Amino acid sequence: MKNDKTEIRDLSDSELNEQIELFRNRLETLSDYISETEDAFTRSNMQAMLPRYKLTLDALLQERQNRATFLENNRSIDLEDFLFKSSDHLRYENGTHVSGPHGGAARAVKIERNVSGLSGYTVTIYNIDGDHPVWQNNVQMAPKQMKIISTDNQKIVLRGFGQDMMGGQFSDYGLSIIHDNGKVNKCILHMHDRNIDIEYQG
């Protein structure tokens, strides 16, 4: 495995633990070879590999700690079954407020386990002012697959990855969940390619 933070973040919990054990074993085996070999050239080559293995192991352990911290800090926010209902919203373009509030514009931000079966989540936004007469819901934003890129006691940030069937880039979209130790205050939809933010208020 390369020491690539993005690649490491894509690992499932079980895969992450497997990689940690793998690199621990590699380091132990390599250290034994170095202490046992009498060939200076071989020993030198093996010693050169040690820092790379240690760097990768440190990155894997840090990712496991980050996940544990996230679960502890956000134990009341379940992103596999998340629904935030908003009574109104504000629109920002290039950081400037351009519209809203609208005196009532009910929306719902839904997050669930990635419906494609990949890692991460699926994010969908609905208009809940009224049901569509045919399919009984109004999809405001079609489902986008996203993954967590940062988290703390006040904000969870997700960013899209991959693409849809038409080649549209999910990375054009992101979502910030603003909360106070688990109590969600608002969600912000980011349309990065257009520098537009939609702030959904509670």
PyMOL commands that set and color helices and strands:
alter all, ss='L'
color gray80, all
select helices_A, chain A and resi 5-9+13-36+40-73+170-172
alter helices_A, ss='H'
color red, helices_A
select strands_A, chain A and resi 81-86+88-93+96-99+107-113+121-127+138-151+155-160+173-180+183-191+196-201
alter strands_A, ss='S'
color yellow, strands_A
deselect
rebuild
show_as cartoon
